[in-house]
Amino acid sequence: MLRSLVSAASALRFHQTFMDVVANNIANVNTTAFKSSRITFQEMMNQLLSSGSGPDPNGGRGGVNPIQLGLGMTLGSVDTQFTQGGLQATGRASDLAIQGDGFFIFQGPNQQLYSRDGTLDVATDGTLVNPSTGLHVLGWQADANGHVDTTQPLSAITIPLGQGLMARATSRAALEGNLDASAAVNSQVTSSVVVYDSLGNVHTITLTFTKADNNQWNVSASEDDDSVTIDTADLGTLTFDSTGRLETPADGSLALGITLSNGATSPQTVTLDMSALTQLADTSEVAASSQDGVGAGELISFEVTTDGEVIGVYSNGFRQTVGQIALASFRNPAGLIKVGENLYAESVNTGNRTVGAPGQGGRGQINSGYLEMSNVELATQFTDMIRAQRGFQANSRVITASDQMLQELVNLIR
């Protein structure tokens, strides 16, 4: 039988595989984070008809090359191309796209799986999951103080929306305004500062500024609430220079210590920042401009930063880290096995994975409110479709011509 029949038959088979690869790529042109495949071919074994010979050492004649006949082609590989896909804005904070290398880690039934698809939502139990598969995205849960320990084992991330009441005690308050330089000695100016305790209770502390001498004012504190005791009523003395600027204390702050009997963390120290106060010949007016405490509030939404931190936003304006999304990277991502549903599994050829926070160790950053699109290039796929069709057509012609040659051979006996 003619060898050309066998060679062409192998080409027909693998050009069908070529078309299968192209068809799958085009079918997933709009699949989130899909990575296209590329097919390569190799020649099959060659039959050696003559091994050839070397040149005559006496210079009589030159060498003769080997004579080989190819026996067709075979499949070389079908490689997944992990090039970056474009980012599509969705406006949903829970939609995440990776810009750069890395994979989200999901907990499968029996193993951890990987994906570039960052379509996430909050399940009824508060965990972050892919709504299509129900698999939990993995990372690290923050502690009560918002600290994340990335050395701990991976776990599901819980976002307790509508729960998780949070308050923060006041640790610093700032005052601004003016103390009248022309005021008489022993004249007084009062102001108030709102202080939150660790339970979110509000306490109003009255500050009294008493002029002690030129450029000097004594500061004292008082409170009418029975649950609060001022540790030291006399907080200290403010001294201004000849231009009306605060000179001492050097850091511009005084310490207010209070003892609480309502079950909140006690004692509590509040740093009073007086650096914005002036002493000029103008009306005395002092007011609190800011303080860092907040009352009780519930978690109402969340945001994800570029380094994967999940930030809880509370109804009282408080913001605190509730978790950290992890990314995995591989030395050879093309060795991952596609298992469907935009998921990959490890294989013996992926190499050891490394797990860490986004933006570290060569891993990409996360873009919240975006999804990665398919990296299929239609122009390339249509070109490959033509190549597959023409290759198949040409080899079918080889079979037709070889059949005609065999027919002529059979007709020799007539």
C-alpha positions in Angstrom: 0.0 0.0 0.0 1.2 3.5 -0.8 2.8 5.2 2.2 1.1 8.4 1.1 -2.3 7.0 2.1 -1.1 6.4 5.7 0.6 9.8 5.9 -2.5 11.6 4.6 -4.8 9.7 6.9 -2.8 10.7 9.9 -3.0 14.4 8.7 -6.7 14.2 8.3 -7.1 12.9 11.9 -5.0 15.6 13.5 -6.4 18.4 11.3 -9.7 17.4 12.8 -8.2 17.9 16.2 -6.8 21.3 15.0 -10.4 22.3 14.2 -11.6 21.0 17.6 -9.2 23.3 19.3 -10.2 26.3 17.2 -13.9 25.6 17.7 -13.5 25.4 21.5 -11.6 28.7 21.5 -14.3 30.4 19.5 -17.0 28.9 21.6 -15.4 30.5 24.7 -14.8 33.9 23.3 -17.0 35.4 25.9 -16.2 33.1 28.8 -14.9 34.9 31.8 -11.1 34.6 32.2 -11.0 31.8 29.6 -7.5 31.0 28.3 -7.2 29.9 24.7 -5.4 26.8 23.5 -2.8 26.4 20.8 -2.1 23.2 18.9 1.3 22.1 17.6 2.2 19.2 15.3 5.2 17.0 14.9 6.3 14.8 12.1 5.9 11.1 12.7 8.7 8.6 12.4 10.8 8.4 9.3 11.6 5.2 7.5 15.3 4.9 6.7 15.9 3.5 3.2 19.6 4.2 3.1 21.9 5.3 5.9 24.2 7.0 3.5 28.0 6.9 3.6 30.9 9.1 4.5 33.4 10.6 2.0 36.2 8.4 0.6 39.3 9.0 2.8 41.4 8.8 -0.3 39.5 11.6 -1.9 37.9 9.5 -4.6 34.4 10.7 -4.0 32.3 12.6 -1.5 29.8 11.3 1.0 26.2 10.2 0.4 23.3 11.5 2.5 20.8 9.2 4.2 17.6 8.5 2.3 14.4 8.8 4.6 10.7 8.7 3.9 8.3 10.4 6.4 5.3 8.4 7.5 3.0 11.3 8.3 2.4 13.6 11.2 1.2 13.4 14.8 0.0 15.7 17.6 2.8 17.6 19.4 0.9 19.4 22.1 -2.2 21.4 23.0 -1.0 24.2 25.2 -3.0 26.6 27.3 -1.9 30.2 26.7 -2.0 32.2 29.9 -1.7 35.6 28.4 -3.5 38.5 30.1 -7.1 39.0 29.1 -8.7 42.5 29.0 -10.6 43.8 32.0 -14.3 44.5 31.8 -15.9 46.9 34.3 -18.9 45.5 36.2 -19.4 48.0 39.0 -19.8 45.2 41.6 -17.3 45.3 44.4 -17.3 41.5 44.7 -16.2 41.1 41.1 -12.4 40.7 41.1 -9.9 40.6 38.2 -6.2 39.7 38.5 -3.8 42.0 36.6 -0.7 39.9 36.3 0.2 36.4 37.3 -1.6 34.2 39.8 -4.8 32.3 40.5 -7.7 32.5 43.0 -7.8 29.4 45.2 -11.1 27.6 45.7 -11.9 24.8 48.0 -13.2 21.9 45.9 -14.9 18.7 47.3 -11.6 16.8 47.6 -8.9 19.2 46.7 -8.0 22.9 46.2 -8.7 24.2 42.7 -7.6 27.4 40.9 -9.2 29.9 38.7 -8.7 33.4 37.1 -12.5 33.9 37.3 -13.1 36.3 40.2 -16.9 36.3 40.0 -17.7 36.3 43.8 -20.7 36.9 46.0 -21.6 36.7 49.7 -23.4 33.4 50.6 -26.1 33.2 53.2 -23.5 32.2 55.8 -21.5 35.3 55.0 -18.7 33.5 53.2 -17.3 34.7 49.8 -18.1 32.1 47.1 -18.3 31.8 43.4 -22.1 31.9 42.8 -21.9 29.5 39.8 -20.0 26.7 41.6 -20.7 27.4 45.2 -17.0 27.0 46.0 -15.4 29.1 48.7 -12.6 31.4 47.7 -9.7 31.0 50.2 -7.5 33.4 52.1 -7.0 34.5 55.7 -9.6 35.8 58.1 -8.6 38.9 60.1 -8.8 38.9 63.9 -11.0 41.2 66.0 -8.4 44.0 65.6 -8.3 43.7 61.8 -4.9 42.0 61.7 -4.2 39.3 59.2 -1.7 36.5 59.8 -0.7 35.1 56.4 1.3 32.3 58.0 -1.9 30.6 59.1 -3.6 27.9 56.9 -6.0 29.0 54.2 -9.7 29.2 55.0 -12.9 30.6 53.7 -13.4 34.4 54.2 -16.5 35.5 56.2 -18.0 38.9 55.8 -20.8 39.3 58.4 -23.0 41.8 56.6 -25.7 43.2 58.8 -23.9 41.8 61.9 -20.5 42.4 63.4 -21.3 45.5 65.5 -18.2 47.5 66.0 -17.2 50.5 68.1 -13.8 52.2 68.7 -12.7 54.0 71.8 -11.4 57.6 71.3 -7.6 57.7 71.6 -7.0 61.2 70.1 -8.9 64.4 69.8 -7.9 67.7 68.3 -8.9 71.2 69.3 -8.6 74.5 67.4 -9.4 78.1 68.0 -8.1 81.1 69.9 -7.5 82.2 73.5 -7.8 86.0 74.0 -4.4 87.4 74.8 -6.0 90.5 76.3 -8.1 88.6 78.7 -7.6 89.2 82.4 -5.7 86.8 84.7 -8.1 84.1 86.1 -10.6 84.6 83.3 -11.9 81.3 81.9 -12.9 79.7 78.6 -14.7 76.4 78.4 -15.1 73.9 75.6 -16.2 70.3 75.4 -14.8 67.1 73.8 -16.8 64.0 72.9 -15.1 60.8 73.9 -16.3 57.3 73.0 -15.5 54.3 75.2 -14.8 50.8 73.9 -18.5 49.9 74.1 -19.5 52.9 71.9 -20.9 54.9 74.8 -20.6 58.7 74.4 -19.1 60.8 77.2 -18.8 64.6 77.0 -15.7 66.0 78.8 -15.7 69.7 79.7 -12.3 71.4 79.3 -11.7 74.7 81.2 -8.9 77.1 80.1 -7.9 79.5 82.9 -5.5 82.3 82.2 -2.6 82.0 84.8 -0.3 84.7 83.5 0.7 86.5 80.3 0.9 83.8 77.6 0.0 81.0 80.0 -3.2 79.1 80.4 -4.0 76.2 82.8 -6.2 73.4 81.4 -8.5 71.3 83.6 -11.1 68.6 82.8 -14.4 67.7 84.4 -17.3 65.3 83.7 -20.9 65.1 85.1 -21.4 61.4 84.2 -21.2 59.2 87.3 -19.7 56.3 85.3 -16.6 58.5 84.4 -13.9 59.6 86.8 -11.2 62.0 85.6 -7.9 60.6 86.8 -6.2 64.0 87.0 -8.4 67.1 86.7 -5.4 69.4 86.1 -4.1 68.4 82.7 -1.3 70.9 82.4 -0.3 74.4 81.2 -0.2 75.9 77.7 2.5 78.5 77.1 2.4 80.7 74.0 5.2 82.7 72.5 5.2 86.4 71.6 3.6 85.7 68.2 0.7 83.8 69.7 1.9 80.3 68.7 1.8 77.4 71.2 5.3 76.9 72.6 4.8 74.3 75.3 4.1 71.5 75.5 6.6 70.9 72.7 4.4 68.3 71.0 1.3 70.4 71.5 -0.6 67.7 73.3 -2.0 67.0 76.8 -3.0 63.6 78.1 -6.6 63.0 79.5 -7.0 59.9 81.6 -10.4 58.6 82.6 -11.6 55.6 84.6 -14.9 54.0 83.6 -17.3 52.0 85.7 -19.7 50.9 83.0 -17.9 47.8 81.8 -15.9 49.5 79.0 -12.1 49.2 78.8 -10.6 51.1 81.7 -8.5 53.2 82.2 -8.7 55.1 78.9 -6.2 57.7 77.8 -7.1 60.3 75.2 -4.4 62.5 73.7 -5.7 66.1 73.3 -3.9 67.8 70.4 -3.7 71.6 71.2 -1.2 72.4 68.5 -3.8 74.4 66.4 -4.6 76.8 69.3 -3.4 80.4 69.2 -3.3 83.3 71.7 -4.1 86.5 69.9 -6.0 89.6 70.9 -9.3 88.4 69.7 -12.4 86.7 71.0 -11.8 83.5 72.9 -13.3 80.5 71.1 -12.1 76.9 71.4 -13.8 73.9 69.9 -13.0 70.2 69.2 -12.3 69.7 65.5 -12.0 66.0 65.4 -11.7 62.8 67.4 -11.0 59.2 66.2 -13.6 57.3 68.2 -16.9 55.9 66.8 -20.1 54.6 68.3 -21.5 51.1 67.6 -22.3 50.4 63.9 -23.0 47.3 61.8 -21.2 46.0 58.7 -23.1 47.3 55.6 -20.6 46.8 52.7 -17.1 45.8 51.9 -14.3 46.8 49.5 -11.3 44.8 48.1 -8.0 46.6 47.7 -5.3 45.9 45.1 -3.4 43.8 47.5 -6.4 41.6 48.3 -7.4 43.1 51.6 -11.2 42.8 52.2 -12.2 46.0 54.0 -15.5 46.1 56.0 -17.4 49.3 55.9 -19.6 50.0 58.9 -22.7 52.2 59.3 -20.8 54.4 61.7 -18.1 55.2 59.1 -15.6 52.7 60.7 -13.5 50.7 58.3 -11.5 47.6 59.3 -9.9 44.7 57.5 -12.0 41.5 57.8 -9.9 39.2 55.6 -7.3 38.8 53.0 -7.7 37.0 49.6 -4.8 34.7 48.7 -3.3 34.0 45.2 -1.4 31.0 44.1 1.3 31.0 41.4 3.1 28.2 39.6 6.4 27.8 37.9 4.7 26.2 34.9 1.0 27.3 34.8 0.6 25.6 31.4 0.8 22.3 33.3 -2.5 22.9 35.0 -5.4 20.6 34.1 -8.7 22.1 33.0 -11.5 20.5 35.0 -14.4 22.7 33.7 -16.3 25.6 35.3 -13.3 27.9 34.7 -11.3 25.8 37.2 -7.9 24.2 37.1 -6.2 21.4 39.1 -2.6 20.8 39.7 -0.6 18.2 37.7 2.8 16.6 38.1 4.2 19.2 35.7 3.0 22.5 37.3 5.8 22.6 39.9 5.3 23.5 43.5 2.8 26.3 44.0 3.6 29.4 46.1 0.8 31.1 48.0 0.7 34.7 49.2 -0.9 38.1 49.1 -1.6 39.8 45.7 1.2 42.1 44.6 3.9 40.1 46.4 6.3 37.5 45.2 5.6 38.2 41.5 1.9 37.8 41.9 -0.5 40.2 40.2 -2.7 42.8 41.8 -6.5 42.6 42.2 -8.9 45.0 40.5 -12.2 45.2 42.3 -15.3 46.0 40.2 -13.8 44.2 37.1 -13.7 40.8 35.5 -11.0 39.4 33.2 -12.3 38.7 29.8 -11.3 35.8 27.5 -8.0 36.1 25.8 -9.2 34.5 22.5 -8.2 36.6 19.5 -10.9 36.0 16.9 -8.6 37.1 14.0 -6.1 34.4 15.0 -8.8 31.8 15.4 -10.4 32.5 12.0 -6.9 32.3 10.4 -6.3 29.0 12.2 -9.7 27.8 11.0 -8.6 28.4 7.4 -5.3 26.6 8.0 -7.1 23.6 9.4 -9.6 23.5 6.6 -7.0 23.9 3.9 -4.7 21.3 5.5 -7.6 18.8 5.7 -8.6 19.6 2.1 -5.1 19.2 0.8 -4.5 15.8 2.5 -7.9 14.5 1.3 -6.6 15.3 -2.2 -3.5 13.2 -1.5 -5.8 10.3 -0.5 -7.8 10.7 -3.7 -4.6 10.8 -5.9 -3.2 7.8 -4.0 -6.4 5.9 -4.6 -6.3 6.6 -8.3 -2.7 5.4 -8.4 -3.7 2.1 -6.7 -6.6 1.8 -9.1 -4.2 2.0 -12.0 -2.1 -0.6 -10.4 -5.1 -2.9 -10.0 -6.0 -2.3 -13.7 -2.6 -3.7 -14.9 -4.0 -7.3 -14.8 -6.8 -6.5 -17.3 
